[in-house]
């Protein structure tokens, strides 16, 4: 999704690790992200990874471990060869 998009519009429920990771993926590709945080009832714009990291540290510190786990799993899946090779 992040590769296809020109920018991102994310709706976050305050719990979804996937939404936060999609923001990071878009920012890595230098794409702007408009982000609605339902718990805060507020819109934010992210223009770079530093802004996103500050947000995660402040508003989603409990999800950092889950995000790191998911990224590790995704990286491992990319490099696992099919069993039938």
Buried (B, 14 or more C-beta within 10 A) or exposed (E): EBEEBEEBEBEBEEBBBEBBBBBBBBBEEEBBBEBBBEEEEEEBEBEEEEBBBEBBEEBBEEBBEBBEEBEEEEEEEEEEEEEEE
